[in-house]
Amino acid sequence: MAAGTVFALRSGETSQPVAGATVALSALSPAGMFSTAYATDIAGQFRIDRAVLLSPTPLLEVTAPGFLVRSTILRRDETTTSLWPTSSPTGLDEVFSSALVYSAAACPAVNTGTAPLRKMPSSTTTVNVSFDSTLQDAAAENAHRQAINRMNAALGGLHQYQFTTTTGQGVSFTAGIDASAATCTAGPEPLRAATVLNMANGSIVGGRLIYCSVEAARSVALVLHELGHTFGLRHSLSSSDVMYCTSGRPASFSPREALAMKLIAQRRTGTRWPDNDRDTAGPLARSSQTEVIACGV
């Protein structure tokens, strides 16, 4: 990495420059190992003041008031980095972010911050939702179409969900009814649905929506909840969010949920809490795996 290379920090919420941030760099230069710190200017930029070798991996740690600490690495092809706010007018805060994005999708929700961030490949443009032979119901189709419209409104163009009669191109999810599924019969609380995520190299590449009854498949709020899982969201601790696990959830995403989805899209699959993408190859040791998320009434 040549001396004079300019890097920039942006708020993931507003895309505005982040001035006054401290960027600590530990790396190897032709003269040997070094550690130094830079302060971003009014444009949110800092300039590397010496040549930096890319092996061993140069480590960056970014601290700025109002944002989670970002632990990342110097990448030749990434000269702009976004920061995740610790609080937001939308109501997004550290507890919400940790539970919704970085915790196992338990029901009721938990806040552990120990799970890797999940998302679709950044190249994904279209997400297909279709019914299998067990779910051929006009009211259920209407509920899915309504939920898809609300999902797209919240995403603001990040991906385009669509209801189809075939799997088509892009990431695909098939919905059906299976009252005998383990997620419909196990546990002390009555369950209504589950999302099965198929993952390759840590990214969500498709899956299945399982409803325990046709009535469940007709609920716009529940369908939207399951679609949230397909994007990579876990469960919220608050009944004011679509991603709340049990009854009482609304049928439209809250502003903070929409913001979380925007911030997820700006990150690498496998990012760890609070905002660490240094070892995103870690969760990818298994080339393919399946995750099942069960949801209550």
N, C-alpha and C positions, 0 to 999 in steps of 0.2 A: 504494500500500500504506500503510495507516494506521499512525501511530505507536501502539505498544502491542500490535501483532500478535505473538502468541506462536508460536514454532516449537519443534519437539522433535526430538531425535536418539535413535534406537533401534539396538540391536545387531541386525543382520540375522540373526544366529545364534540369539539367545535372546529377542529382542524386549524386552530390558531397557533402561531409560534409560541413556544414555551421559553421565555427569557429567564435568565437568572438560575437555570438549573446547573447542578454540579455533575460533571461526567468524569468518573474515575476510570482511567485506562491502565491496565497492566499488560505488557506485551514485550516482545523481543524486537529490538532494532539491530541494524548491522553493528552497532557499537556495544550491544549486550542487552540484558533484561533491564526494564525500567518501569516505574509507576509514576503517573502524573495525573493531574486533574485539570479539567477545562471548565470554564463557565460559559454558558450560551449567551449570545448577544441579543439585542432587541428583536432580531429576526429568528431567534431560536437556533442559531447556528454556532458551531465551533469548528476550528480548523486544526487538523493534525499537524504538529510542528516538527515532525521528523518522520523518516521512513520507518514503516512498521512491517515486519515479516508476519505472514499469516499462519506460520507454524513455529512454535506451538500457538494454539488459538488465542488471539488477543481478547481479553475480557473487558467488558464495559459494565459499569454500574451507574445508573442514572438516578439521582435524587432531586426532587423538585417539590416545593410546597403545593399541597393539594392533589398530589398524584401518588400512586403506588410506586414503590421502588422497582425500577426495571433492571433486571439482570440479563444482559444479552452479550453478544460477541460482535466483533468488528467483521462485517461482511462486505466484500467488495461490491456486491450488487444491491446493497441496501444502504442508501445514504440518508434516508429519512426514517425516523422512528417515532411511533405514536405512544403516548402515555395514557394510562388508565386512571381516571379520577378517583380519589378517595371518597368524594361526595359530589352530589350533583343536584341541581334544582329539580330533577326528575324524581329524586328520592333514592337514587342509586348510592349505596355506601359500601364500605368494605365487607360487612357481614353479608349483605345481599349478594355481592359479587362472588364471595367465597362459596356461599351455599349454592347459588344457581349455576355456577360455571365450574367450580373446582372441588365439589364434594360428590360423593356417591349419591345416586338418585333414590334414596330411601324414602319410605312413606310411613310415618310423617318425615318431613324434610330434616336434614341434619346439616351442620356446618363444621366440616373437618378440614377443608382446604387441602386434602391429600390426593385428589383425583386429577389426572391430566385434562387439559382443555380438549374437547372434541369438536370437530367441525367437518364440513364437507370440503373437498378439494377446492382451492381457490379458483380453479378453472371451471367449476360448475356454474352453468347458466340456467338450466332447466331442471326442476324436480317434479317428477311424475307421480301422481297418486291415482291408483286404479282399484277396482273391486275384483275379488275372486268370485267363484261360483257360489260361495256361502253367503254372499252379501249382494243381493240384487233387489234393492229397495229404494223407491223413489224418494221417500222422506230422508233416508240416510244419504242418498246422493246430494240432495239439496243442502243438507247440513254440511257435507264435505265441501261443496262449492262455496257456501258462505264462509266457512272457516278458511278456505284457501284464499279468498278475497281479503280477509282480515290479516292473514299471514303476510300476503304480499304488501299490504298497506304498511304493516309494521317494518318489513324488511327494506322498503324504499328502494328496491332495485338490486339488492345484494344477490338474490336468486329469484327466479320466477317459478312459483309453484303452479301446477295445472292439473285439473282432473282429466284423466284420459281413459279410454277403453282398452288401451294396450300399454305396455311398459315404455315403449318409445326410447328415444335417445336421452342421455343424461342419467342422473340418479333417480331410482324408482323405488316406490313403496307400494306394496299391495295390501289392501285392507280386507279383512274377513271376520267371520264370527266363529268362535270355538269355545263353547261353554265348558268344555272338558279340559281346557288348557290349565296347566298348573297355576298360572297367574290368576285364573278365575275361581279356583277351588281352594287355594292355600291361604293361610294367614287368618288372624282373628278378625280382621276388618273385611267387609264385603268389597270385592274388587270389581271394576267394571271394564278395564282395558289394560293393554300393555303395548309397548313399542319395542320391537326387536330391531336393533341396529347391527347391520353388517359392516365391518370395518376392514380396510386393507391398509397396511402400513400406518395404522392409527387414525386414518380418515374415514368418515362416514360415507359409504358408497351405495347404500340402499338398505332395504329391510322390509318389515311387515308391521302393520297395525292390527292388533288382535282385540276384538270386542267380545265381551261376555254375553251380550244380547243385542238384538236389533234395536232395542230402545236406547242402549248406550251409544250405538252408531248414529242415532238421530240427534244427539246432543251437540249443538254447535260448540258449546264451551268445552266439552270433553274432547271433541275432535281437534279443536284448536290447541288444546293442551298436548295431545299426542303429536301434532305437527311441530310444536315447540321442541319436543324431544328429537324429532328427526333432524332439526337444525343443530342440535348439540346442547340444548338447555337441560339442566337437571330439575330439581324441585325448589320452590320458594318456600320460605317460612311464613309468608303472609298471605291471608285469604284475599287480599286486594290484587293479587297477581294471577294471571292465567295459569302459571306453573305451580300454583298451590296444589298439593297432592289430592286433597279430598274436597268434599262439598263446600259450596260457598264461593267458588272461583267465578270471576267475571267471564264474559264471552268476547272480550277484546283485550289485547295486550296493553299493559300499563306503559307509560313513557319510559320508565326505567328498564323494563324488559326489552323494549325496542332499542334503547341505548346499549344494553348489554349485548344484543345481537350484532349491532354495528361494531362494537369493540372486539367481539369474538372474531369477526370477519377480518379484522386488521392483524390477527395474530397467527402464529404457526400452530398446527396440530401438535399436541404434546406439551404445550407451554404449561409450566407449573406455577402454583400460587407463590407469591402474589403476582409476579409478571416475569417469569424466568424462562427464557427460551434457549438457554445455553446448551441443554442436552435433550433436544427434541427427538433425537434418535433413540433415547432410552425407552420410551413406551412403545417403540416400533419394532421391538425385538421379534415379536410374532407377526408374520406378514399378514395374517388374517385372523379375525376373532369376532365373536358375537357378544353383544351386551343386551340384556333384557331388563326393561324398566316397567315395573308394575304400578298401576295407578288406582286410587280408591274412588269411592262414590263422591 
